[in-house]
Amino acid sequence: MPIEPKPTFWDVDTQVDFIMPGGKLAIAGAEAILPNLGRLTRYARDGGIRVMGSVDWHSPDDAELSERPDYPHTFPPHCLAGTPGSKKVPETAPTDALWVANAPEDADSLAGRLRAHGGEIYLRKQRFDVFTNPNTETVLETVRLRHVVVYGVALDVCNAHVIDGFLRRGGTRVSLVLDATRAIDPRRGEALVAGWTKRGVQVLSTDDVLAGATED
């Protein structure tokens, strides 16, 4: 499959439990990014930009979940599969999405489905890191991404794993839409952004993206 000709928007876990007040793991101030999430989604759809990304899709016995969370490694139960909190917020609600389960799938079969699908692609995960989904490499080898534009939550957890994962793989330019993210720990988020900038990550605003800053 040829490399995607346009940048790909990578939407990280823009789900009710993380963003909406009263969510099971609501990030302070996350609802403030909803307008920018909506603007990015509309811009992508209007401009024929592919949207990919991830969603948490937990089972109650997942290792990440705990009734006594320590927060660096464990968190309260959230985004349980099929619950209202696992849904994406209306601003990023998918259309014509292909969902990739967090269970090993035959690589040839999955690649065939991906090639036949021109719409949005979301990987389900049960850990912070989307690269723990056993199908992620098949997805990325099939849908070859020249440039990913990352946004969503949480900046210092799941976004961090996405960005570090792409930097580790190499071959894909990475941009971060900073005003379409929120960190659980803002100071840690600032430190991460400073480090990514030194590693070549382009840090943008939503206005920058809509003005064409991601276009080569």
ChimeraX attribute file (.defattr): number of C-alpha atoms within 10 A of each C-alpha:
attribute: neighborCount
match mode: 1-to-1
recipient: residues
	/A:1	10
	/A:2	9
	/A:3	12
	/A:4	14
	/A:5	12
	/A:6	17
	/A:7	22
	/A:8	23
	/A:9	23
	/A:10	25
	/A:11	26
	/A:12	24
	/A:13	31
	/A:14	29
	/A:15	26
	/A:16	24
	/A:17	26
	/A:18	29
	/A:19	28
	/A:20	21
	/A:21	15
	/A:22	12
	/A:23	17
	/A:24	19
	/A:25	19
	/A:26	19
	/A:27	20
	/A:28	16
	/A:29	14
	/A:30	21
	/A:31	17
	/A:32	15
	/A:33	19
	/A:34	20
	/A:35	13
	/A:36	19
	/A:37	25
	/A:38	17
	/A:39	17
	/A:40	24
	/A:41	21
	/A:42	15
	/A:43	14
	/A:44	17
	/A:45	14
	/A:46	9
	/A:47	10
	/A:48	12
	/A:49	19
	/A:50	19
	/A:51	23
	/A:52	22
	/A:53	22
	/A:54	25
	/A:55	25
	/A:56	28
	/A:57	23
	/A:58	23
	/A:59	16
	/A:60	13
	/A:61	9
	/A:62	14
	/A:63	13
	/A:64	20
	/A:65	21
	/A:66	17
	/A:67	9
	/A:68	9
	/A:69	13
	/A:70	11
	/A:71	12
	/A:72	8
	/A:73	13
	/A:74	17
	/A:75	17
	/A:76	15
	/A:77	19
	/A:78	25
	/A:79	27
	/A:80	19
	/A:81	17
	/A:82	11
	/A:83	13
	/A:84	13
	/A:85	23
	/A:86	23
	/A:87	22
	/A:88	19
	/A:89	21
	/A:90	13
	/A:91	17
	/A:92	21
	/A:93	13
	/A:94	18
	/A:95	10
	/A:96	10
	/A:97	15
	/A:98	17
	/A:99	15
	/A:100	22
	/A:101	16
	/A:102	20
	/A:103	11
	/A:104	12
	/A:105	14
	/A:106	10
	/A:107	14
	/A:108	11
	/A:109	9
	/A:110	17
	/A:111	20
	/A:112	11
	/A:113	12
	/A:114	20
	/A:115	12
	/A:116	9
	/A:117	13
	/A:118	12
	/A:119	17
	/A:120	20
	/A:121	24
	/A:122	21
	/A:123	24
	/A:124	24
	/A:125	23
	/A:126	21
	/A:127	20
	/A:128	20
	/A:129	18
	/A:130	24
	/A:131	16
	/A:132	14
	/A:133	19
	/A:134	17
	/A:135	22
	/A:136	19
	/A:137	14
	/A:138	17
	/A:139	19
	/A:140	12
	/A:141	12
	/A:142	19
	/A:143	17
	/A:144	17
	/A:145	20
	/A:146	16
	/A:147	23
	/A:148	23
	/A:149	23
	/A:150	27
	/A:151	29
	/A:152	30
	/A:153	25
	/A:154	25
	/A:155	28
	/A:156	21
	/A:157	18
	/A:158	22
	/A:159	28
	/A:160	20
	/A:161	17
	/A:162	23
	/A:163	19
	/A:164	16
	/A:165	14
	/A:166	18
	/A:167	17
	/A:168	10
	/A:169	9
	/A:170	10
	/A:171	12
	/A:172	15
	/A:173	16
	/A:174	27
	/A:175	25
	/A:176	27
	/A:177	22
	/A:178	18
	/A:179	17
	/A:180	25
	/A:181	26
	/A:182	25
	/A:183	22
	/A:184	20
	/A:185	14
	/A:186	13
	/A:187	11
	/A:188	14
	/A:189	20
	/A:190	14
	/A:191	11
	/A:192	14
	/A:193	20
	/A:194	13
	/A:195	12
	/A:196	20
	/A:197	13
	/A:198	9
	/A:199	12
	/A:200	12
	/A:201	18
	/A:202	18
	/A:203	18
	/A:204	18
	/A:205	15
	/A:206	19
	/A:207	14
	/A:208	12
	/A:209	18
	/A:210	14
	/A:211	10
	/A:212	9
	/A:213	14
	/A:214	18
	/A:215	10
	/A:216	8
